[in-house]
Amino acid sequence: ELFFLSPMVFESFEDFGNRVIKVTHTQHELADDLYAHVKQKFMEHAGEDGARCFDMPMRVDLLAKS
């Protein structure tokens, strides 16, 4: 097993929403106040070129034939 952080870059909050919030097969909606809070926190990290300070935890399992 290898564990590492992979940098994530989002062009906008809409891009973040599509790639993080809506990534599941389950249809769910965030409550308005929670959505506003998530957007506020995202915007604290966003600049003119989007948001670049997010790290996604990753895990890779290396398999070998035996």
N, CA, C and O atoms as a MOPAC input file, in Angstrom:
PM7 MOZYME 1SCF
protein

 N      0.84700 1    -1.18000 1     0.00000 1
 C      0.00000 1     0.00000 1     0.00000 1
 C      0.88600 1     1.23500 1     0.00000 1
 O      1.88700 1     1.30900 1     0.71300 1
 N      0.49700 1     2.18700 1    -0.80800 1
 C      1.14700 1     3.49200 1    -0.80700 1
 C      0.08800 1     4.54000 1    -0.50300 1
 O     -1.00600 1     4.50400 1    -1.06500 1
 N      0.40900 1     5.46000 1     0.37300 1
 C     -0.47300 1     6.56100 1     0.72000 1
 C      0.23200 1     7.86500 1     0.37400 1
 O      1.42200 1     8.02200 1     0.65000 1
 N     -0.49300 1     8.79200 1    -0.22600 1
 C      0.09400 1    10.08600 1    -0.56000 1
 C     -1.01700 1    11.10900 1    -0.75500 1
 O     -2.19400 1    10.75800 1    -0.82700 1
 N     -0.63100 1    12.37000 1    -0.83900 1
 C     -1.57000 1    13.44700 1    -1.09700 1
 C     -1.39600 1    13.89600 1    -2.54000 1
 O     -0.27600 1    14.13100 1    -2.99500 1
 N     -2.48700 1    14.01200 1    -3.24300 1
 C     -2.46700 1    14.45500 1    -4.62900 1
 C     -3.07000 1    15.86300 1    -4.70400 1
 O     -4.20600 1    16.06800 1    -4.27700 1
 N     -2.33000 1    16.82200 1    -5.23500 1
 C     -2.87700 1    18.18200 1    -5.30600 1
 C     -4.08200 1    18.25300 1    -6.23800 1
 O     -4.09500 1    17.64400 1    -7.30800 1
 N     -5.07200 1    18.99100 1    -5.82100 1
 C     -6.28300 1    19.19400 1    -6.62000 1
 C     -6.37500 1    20.67900 1    -6.97900 1
 O     -6.12500 1    21.54400 1    -6.14000 1
 N     -6.72900 1    20.96000 1    -8.20700 1
 C     -6.91700 1    22.32800 1    -8.67500 1
 C     -8.33700 1    22.45500 1    -9.20100 1
 O     -8.79100 1    21.61700 1    -9.98100 1
 N     -9.02800 1    23.48600 1    -8.78400 1
 C    -10.39900 1    23.72000 1    -9.22200 1
 C    -10.47900 1    25.08400 1    -9.88300 1
 O     -9.99200 1    26.07200 1    -9.33100 1
 N    -11.08200 1    25.14800 1   -11.04800 1
 C    -11.20600 1    26.40500 1   -11.77400 1
 C    -12.19200 1    27.35800 1   -11.11000 1
 O    -12.05800 1    28.57700 1   -11.21800 1
 N    -13.18900 1    26.79100 1   -10.41800 1
 C    -14.24700 1    27.59700 1    -9.81800 1
 C    -14.96700 1    26.76000 1    -8.76900 1
 O    -14.69900 1    25.56900 1    -8.61400 1
 N    -15.89000 1    27.40500 1    -8.04900 1
 C    -16.69400 1    26.65100 1    -7.09200 1
 C    -17.59200 1    25.65800 1    -7.81900 1
 O    -17.86100 1    24.57400 1    -7.30200 1
 N    -18.05500 1    26.01600 1    -9.00500 1
 C    -18.87200 1    25.09300 1    -9.81000 1
 C    -18.05800 1    23.83600 1   -10.15900 1
 O    -18.57200 1    22.72000 1   -10.08000 1
 N    -16.80700 1    24.01900 1   -10.53900 1
 C    -15.91900 1    22.89800 1   -10.83100 1
 C    -15.74400 1    22.02900 1    -9.58100 1
 O    -15.80000 1    20.80200 1    -9.66600 1
 N    -15.53200 1    22.65900 1    -8.43100 1
 C    -15.42000 1    21.94100 1    -7.15900 1
 C    -16.69400 1    21.14500 1    -6.88000 1
 O    -16.63000 1    19.97900 1    -6.49100 1
 N    -17.84100 1    21.77600 1    -7.08000 1
 C    -19.11100 1    21.10200 1    -6.84100 1
 C    -19.28600 1    19.86600 1    -7.71200 1
 O    -19.73100 1    18.82000 1    -7.23900 1
 N    -18.93700 1    19.99300 1    -8.97400 1
 C    -19.08700 1    18.86200 1    -9.89500 1
 C    -18.11600 1    17.72600 1    -9.59200 1
 O    -18.46900 1    16.55800 1    -9.75800 1
 N    -16.91400 1    18.04100 1    -9.15500 1
 C    -15.88400 1    17.02000 1    -8.95300 1
 C    -15.80400 1    16.49400 1    -7.52400 1
 O    -15.17600 1    15.46300 1    -7.28500 1
 N    -16.43200 1    17.18800 1    -6.56600 1
 C    -16.36200 1    16.75500 1    -5.16700 1
 C    -17.75300 1    16.52000 1    -4.58400 1
 O    -18.04400 1    15.42700 1    -4.09900 1
 N    -18.59600 1    17.51900 1    -4.62600 1
 C    -19.90900 1    17.40200 1    -3.99000 1
 C    -20.80600 1    16.43000 1    -4.74900 1
 O    -21.51400 1    15.63400 1    -4.13100 1
 N    -20.78700 1    16.48400 1    -6.07700 1
 C    -21.69300 1    15.66300 1    -6.88500 1
 C    -21.04100 1    14.38600 1    -7.41200 1
 O    -21.57700 1    13.76500 1    -8.32900 1
 N    -19.91000 1    13.98400 1    -6.86000 1
 C    -19.16000 1    12.86300 1    -7.41500 1
 C    -19.80200 1    11.50300 1    -7.11900 1
 O    -19.43500 1    10.50900 1    -7.74600 1
 N    -20.71900 1    11.43800 1    -6.21100 1
 C    -21.33700 1    10.17700 1    -5.81100 1
 C    -22.50300 1     9.80100 1    -6.73000 1
 O    -23.10600 1    10.66100 1    -7.37300 1
 N    -22.80000 1     8.53100 1    -6.77800 1
 C    -23.95000 1     8.05900 1    -7.55100 1
 C    -25.26300 1     8.37500 1    -6.86200 1
 O    -26.32000 1     8.32900 1    -7.49200 1
 N    -25.21300 1     8.69500 1    -5.58000 1
 C    -26.40400 1     8.98800 1    -4.79600 1
 C    -26.82000 1    10.43700 1    -5.00700 1
 O    -25.99900 1    11.34700 1    -4.89300 1
 N    -28.07800 1    10.64800 1    -5.31000 1
 C    -28.58600 1    12.00700 1    -5.46700 1
 C    -28.80800 1    12.58900 1    -4.07400 1
 O    -29.66500 1    12.11400 1    -3.33000 1
 N    -28.04700 1    13.60400 1    -3.72500 1
 C    -28.24300 1    14.25500 1    -2.43800 1
 C    -28.07200 1    15.75500 1    -2.60700 1
 O    -27.37700 1    16.22200 1    -3.50900 1
 N    -28.70300 1    16.48100 1    -1.74300 1
 C    -28.64200 1    17.93400 1    -1.76800 1
 C    -28.16300 1    18.42200 1    -0.40900 1
 O    -28.64400 1    17.97000 1     0.63100 1
 N    -27.21400 1    19.34500 1    -0.42900 1
 C    -26.78600 1    19.95400 1     0.82500 1
 C    -27.83500 1    20.98300 1     1.24600 1
 O    -28.41700 1    21.67100 1     0.40700 1
 N    -28.06600 1    21.07600 1     2.54400 1
 C    -28.95700 1    22.11600 1     3.04700 1
 C    -28.37000 1    23.47000 1     2.64700 1
 O    -27.15400 1    23.61400 1     2.52600 1
 N    -29.23300 1    24.45200 1     2.44400 1
 C    -28.79000 1    25.76200 1     1.96600 1
 C    -27.70100 1    26.36800 1     2.83500 1
 O    -26.72900 1    26.92300 1     2.32200 1
 N    -27.86200 1    26.26300 1     4.16600 1
 C    -26.86200 1    26.86100 1     5.06000 1
 C    -25.52800 1    26.12000 1     4.99200 1
 O    -24.47400 1    26.75100 1     5.07100 1
 N    -25.55300 1    24.80600 1     4.84900 1
 C    -24.31900 1    24.03900 1     4.73000 1
 C    -23.64100 1    24.33200 1     3.39100 1
 O    -22.42100 1    24.48300 1     3.33600 1
 N    -24.41900 1    24.41300 1     2.31600 1
 C    -23.88300 1    24.74500 1     0.99800 1
 C    -23.19200 1    26.11200 1     1.03300 1
 O    -22.09300 1    26.27200 1     0.50200 1
 N    -23.84000 1    27.08700 1     1.65500 1
 C    -23.26500 1    28.43200 1     1.76700 1
 C    -21.96400 1    28.40600 1     2.56200 1
 O    -21.01100 1    29.10500 1     2.21800 1
 N    -21.92200 1    27.61000 1     3.61500 1
 C    -20.71200 1    27.49300 1     4.43100 1
 C    -19.57500 1    26.85400 1     3.63300 1
 O    -18.44000 1    27.32700 1     3.68700 1
 N    -19.86800 1    25.79000 1     2.89800 1
 C    -18.85500 1    25.13200 1     2.06500 1
 C    -18.34100 1    26.10500 1     1.00900 1
 O    -17.13500 1    26.18700 1     0.77400 1
 N    -19.24900 1    26.84300 1     0.37200 1
 C    -18.83600 1    27.81100 1    -0.64200 1
 C    -17.97000 1    28.90700 1    -0.03400 1
 O    -16.97600 1    29.31300 1    -0.63600 1
 N    -18.33300 1    29.38700 1     1.14200 1
 C    -17.54000 1    30.42500 1     1.81800 1
 C    -16.12900 1    29.91200 1     2.09400 1
 O    -15.15400 1    30.61900 1     1.83900 1
 N    -16.01100 1    28.69300 1     2.61000 1
 C    -14.69800 1    28.12000 1     2.90500 1
 C    -13.88700 1    27.92100 1     1.62900 1
 O    -12.68000 1    28.16600 1     1.61500 1
 N    -14.54600 1    27.47700 1     0.55500 1
 C    -13.86000 1    27.32300 1    -0.72100 1
 C    -13.31300 1    28.66700 1    -1.19300 1
 O    -12.15200 1    28.76700 1    -1.59000 1
 N    -14.15500 1    29.69600 1    -1.14800 1
 C    -13.76600 1    31.00900 1    -1.65000 1
 C    -12.60500 1    31.61900 1    -0.86500 1
 O    -11.88900 1    32.47100 1    -1.39300 1
 N    -12.40800 1    31.20300 1     0.37600 1
 C    -11.26000 1    31.67300 1     1.15500 1
 C     -9.94400 1    31.21500 1     0.53400 1
 O     -8.89700 1    31.81200 1     0.78600 1
 N     -9.99200 1    30.15600 1    -0.27700 1
 C     -8.79300 1    29.59300 1    -0.89700 1
 C     -8.72300 1    29.86900 1    -2.39800 1
 O     -7.78400 1    29.43000 1    -3.06200 1
 N     -9.69500 1    30.58500 1    -2.93300 1
 C     -9.75800 1    30.81200 1    -4.37500 1
 C     -9.12600 1    32.14900 1    -4.74600 1
 O     -9.22400 1    33.13500 1    -4.01600 1
 N     -8.48400 1    32.14700 1    -5.89000 1
 C     -7.92700 1    33.36400 1    -6.45200 1
 C     -8.43300 1    33.53700 1    -7.86000 1
 O     -9.38200 1    32.87000 1    -8.27300 1
 N     -7.80200 1    34.43200 1    -8.60400 1
 C     -8.22600 1    34.67800 1    -9.98400 1
 C     -8.06400 1    33.44000 1   -10.86000 1
 O     -8.79200 1    33.26600 1   -11.83800 1
 N     -7.10500 1    32.57800 1   -10.50700 1
 C     -6.85400 1    31.37100 1   -11.30600 1
 C     -7.46100 1    30.12300 1   -10.68500 1
 O     -7.04600 1    29.00800 1   -11.00100 1
 N     -8.43900 1    30.30000 1    -9.80600 1
 C     -9.10600 1    29.15900 1    -9.17200 1
 C     -8.54700 1    28.87100 1    -7.79500 1
 O     -7.93200 1    29.73400 1    -7.16900 1
 N     -8.76100 1    27.66400 1    -7.33200 1
 C     -8.29300 1    27.24900 1    -6.00800 1
 C     -7.28500 1    26.12500 1    -6.17700 1
 O     -7.55300 1    25.14100 1    -6.86600 1
 N     -6.11700 1    26.27200 1    -5.54300 1
 C     -5.02600 1    25.32900 1    -5.75100 1
 C     -4.50700 1    24.70000 1    -4.46500 1
 O     -3.52400 1    23.96100 1    -4.51800 1
 N     -5.10300 1    24.95100 1    -3.34300 1
 C     -4.49600 1    24.50200 1    -2.08700 1
 C     -5.23000 1    23.31800 1    -1.45400 1
 O     -5.29900 1    23.20700 1    -0.23000 1
 N     -5.76600 1    22.45300 1    -2.27800 1
 C     -6.46400 1    21.28000 1    -1.77500 1
 C     -5.63300 1    20.03200 1    -2.05600 1
 O     -5.14100 1    19.84900 1    -3.17000 1
 N     -5.47800 1    19.18500 1    -1.06300 1
 C     -4.77600 1    17.91500 1    -1.23000 1
 C     -5.75600 1    16.77500 1    -0.98900 1
 O     -6.43000 1    16.73500 1     0.04000 1
 N     -5.83400 1    15.85500 1    -1.93700 1
 C     -6.72400 1    14.70100 1    -1.81000 1
 C     -5.91700 1    13.49700 1    -1.34600 1
 O     -4.94900 1    13.11300 1    -2.00100 1
 N     -6.30400 1    12.89800 1    -0.22300 1
 C     -5.62000 1    11.67800 1     0.22100 1
 C     -5.85700 1    10.54700 1    -0.77800 1
 O     -6.98900 1    10.30600 1    -1.19700 1
 N     -4.79800 1     9.86800 1    -1.14700 1
 C     -4.87000 1     8.77300 1    -2.11500 1
 C     -4.24700 1     7.51300 1    -1.51600 1
 O     -3.35500 1     7.58400 1    -0.67100 1
 N     -4.73100 1     6.37700 1    -1.96500 1
 C     -4.17000 1     5.08000 1    -1.56900 1
 C     -4.04800 1     4.23100 1    -2.82300 1
 O     -4.98700 1     4.13300 1    -3.61400 1
 N     -2.90000 1     3.62600 1    -2.99600 1
 C     -2.65700 1     2.73800 1    -4.11700 1
 C     -2.22300 1     1.37800 1    -3.57100 1
 O     -1.29700 1     1.29800 1    -2.76300 1
 N     -2.87800 1     0.33100 1    -4.00400 1
 C     -2.48400 1    -1.02800 1    -3.63500 1
 C     -1.67700 1    -1.61400 1    -4.79900 1
 O     -2.16100 1    -1.68900 1    -5.92900 1
 N     -0.47200 1    -2.01500 1    -4.51000 1
 C      0.37900 1    -2.64500 1    -5.52600 1
 C      0.18700 1    -4.14300 1    -5.44800 1
 O      0.40500 1    -4.75200 1    -4.40100 1
 N     -0.21800 1    -4.73400 1    -6.55100 1
 C     -0.48000 1    -6.16800 1    -6.59200 1
 C      0.57500 1    -6.84900 1    -7.43900 1
 O      1.09300 1    -6.26800 1    -8.39300 1
 N      0.88700 1    -8.07800 1    -7.08600 1
 C      1.86600 1    -8.84900 1    -7.85200 1
 C      1.32400 1   -10.26200 1    -8.04000 1
 O      0.65700 1   -10.80600 1    -7.16000 1
 N      1.62300 1   -10.85300 1    -9.20900 1
 C      1.24100 1   -12.24500 1    -9.43600 1
 C      2.06600 1   -13.15000 1    -8.54200 1
 O      3.24000 1   -12.89000 1    -8.28000 1
 N      1.44300 1   -14.20100 1    -8.08500 1
 C      2.20800 1   -15.13500 1    -7.25600 1
 C      2.30200 1   -16.49800 1    -7.92100 1
 O      2.91100 1   -17.41400 1    -7.36800 1

